[in-house]
């Protein structure tokens, strides 16, 4: 049972180059790559107006008045939009760095306050356990409940601060702000 060894013939570099050239000609052109610049900016999120209850006693005069009011508000909105674009602040380095520092300062302040509230909760819990008088325990428990509610509010505020900071950084990235301005 002998397995016969066959000599392998090596492909020449020219043959490989010809095959690769044929393969590249057969491949279709690359697809278009979409970037953020290709996408239209999303409009600001707005909530719909609350639905009004339908009254059967409504006059037709009221209906025409509502229609006029709607037209008037649309006109004023258009003029406000044009004024806002003219009075828009210049977004230079001072704007971006100042806004970033303000957001970071707010986040740091909320985190420091949350740490202080946690220390207060721990202290009140220790006092509660060590008191024998039910009246004093009740007063301490009320303070502790207030502190826990404040800590819950601060936890939500910290999450909101982090989201605002991330949204600001994304806005700066989309606006093409140099990284040095964000320090």
C-alpha positions in Angstrom: 0.0 0.0 0.0 2.1 2.7 -1.1 0.7 6.1 -1.4 2.2 7.8 -4.4 3.4 11.3 -4.0 2.6 13.6 -6.8 4.7 16.5 -7.5 2.9 19.7 -7.0 3.4 22.4 -9.6 3.6 25.9 -8.3 1.6 28.7 -9.9 3.6 31.5 -11.3 3.1 35.0 -10.0 1.9 36.1 -13.4 -0.9 33.5 -13.3 -2.0 34.6 -9.8 -2.0 38.3 -10.9 -4.2 37.5 -14.0 -6.7 35.5 -11.9 -6.9 38.4 -9.3 -7.4 41.0 -12.1 -10.3 38.9 -13.5 -11.8 38.5 -10.1 -11.7 42.3 -9.5 -13.4 43.0 -12.8 -16.2 40.6 -11.9 -16.8 42.3 -8.5 -19.4 45.1 -8.7 -18.6 48.6 -7.7 -18.5 49.2 -3.9 -21.8 50.3 -2.4 -22.2 53.9 -1.1 -21.2 54.4 2.5 -23.5 56.7 4.4 -22.1 59.0 7.0 -23.6 61.5 9.5 -23.1 64.3 6.9 -25.4 62.4 4.4 -28.2 62.2 7.0 -30.6 65.1 7.5 -30.6 66.4 11.0 -33.5 65.2 13.1 -36.0 67.8 14.2 -36.4 68.6 17.9 -38.7 66.2 19.7 -42.0 67.8 20.4 -45.0 66.5 22.3 -48.4 66.7 20.8 -50.9 69.1 22.3 -53.3 67.4 24.7 -56.6 66.5 23.1 -59.5 68.7 24.1 -62.8 67.2 25.3 -65.5 67.5 22.7 -68.4 69.6 23.8 -71.8 69.2 22.2 -72.7 72.8 23.2 -69.9 74.3 21.1 -70.9 77.2 18.8 -69.9 77.5 15.2 -68.5 80.9 16.1 -66.1 79.3 18.6 -64.9 77.0 15.8 -64.1 79.9 13.5 -62.4 81.7 16.3 -60.2 78.6 17.0 -59.2 78.5 13.4 -58.1 82.1 13.4 -56.1 81.5 16.6 -54.4 78.6 15.0 -53.4 80.7 12.0 -52.1 83.5 14.3 -50.0 81.1 16.3 -48.5 79.6 13.2 -47.5 83.1 12.0 -45.8 84.0 15.3 -44.0 80.7 15.4 -42.5 81.4 11.9 -41.3 84.8 13.0 -39.8 83.4 16.2 -37.8 80.8 14.2 -36.3 83.5 12.0 -35.3 85.6 15.0 -33.8 82.6 16.8 -31.5 81.9 13.8 -30.3 85.5 13.7 -29.7 85.7 17.5 -28.0 82.3 17.7 -24.8 82.4 19.8 -21.5 82.0 18.2 -20.3 78.6 18.9 -16.6 79.1 19.4 -14.1 77.6 21.8 -15.3 79.6 24.8 -18.9 78.4 24.2 -18.0 74.7 23.9 -15.5 74.6 26.8 -17.8 76.8 29.0 -20.8 74.6 28.4 -18.8 71.4 29.1 -17.4 72.8 32.3 -20.9 73.8 33.5 -22.2 70.3 32.8 -19.3 68.6 34.5 -19.6 71.0 37.5 -23.3 70.1 37.9 -22.5 66.4 37.7 -19.7 66.7 40.3 -21.9 68.8 42.6 -24.8 66.2 42.4 -22.3 63.3 43.1 -20.8 65.1 46.1 -24.2 65.8 47.5 -25.3 62.2 46.9 -22.3 61.0 48.9 -23.1 63.4 51.7 -26.7 62.2 51.8 -25.5 58.6 51.9 -23.3 59.5 54.9 -26.4 61.1 56.6 -28.5 58.0 55.9 -25.8 55.8 57.5 -25.6 58.1 60.5 -29.4 58.2 61.0 -29.6 54.4 60.6 -27.0 54.0 63.4 -28.8 56.5 65.6 -32.1 54.7 65.0 -30.7 51.3 66.1 -29.0 52.7 69.2 -32.1 54.6 70.5 -34.5 53.0 73.0 -37.1 55.8 73.2 -39.9 55.3 70.6 -40.5 59.0 70.2 -36.8 59.7 69.3 -36.8 56.6 67.0 -39.9 57.9 65.1 -38.2 61.3 64.6 -35.0 59.7 63.4 -37.0 57.5 61.0 -38.8 60.5 59.5 -35.5 62.2 58.9 -34.1 59.0 57.4 -37.0 58.6 55.0 -36.6 62.2 53.9 -32.9 61.6 53.3 -33.6 58.4 51.3 -36.1 60.3 49.1 -33.5 63.0 48.5 -30.9 60.4 47.6 -33.4 58.8 45.1 -33.9 62.2 43.5 -30.2 62.8 43.4 -29.6 59.4 41.8 -32.0 60.4 39.0 -30.4 63.8 38.7 -26.9 62.2 38.3 -28.3 59.9 35.6 -29.8 63.0 33.8 -26.5 64.9 34.2 -24.5 62.0 32.6 -27.0 61.8 29.8 -26.8 65.6 29.2 -23.0 65.3 29.2 -23.1 62.5 26.7 -25.6 64.3 24.5 -23.4 67.4 24.6 -20.3 65.4 23.6 -22.3 63.9 20.7 -23.5 67.3 19.6 -20.0 68.6 19.6 -18.8 65.6 17.7 -21.5 66.1 15.0 -20.6 69.8 14.9 -17.0 69.0 14.2 -15.7 70.7 17.3 -11.9 70.1 17.7 -11.1 67.9 20.7 -8.9 70.6 22.3 -12.0 72.8 22.7 -13.7 70.2 24.9 -11.1 70.4 27.7 
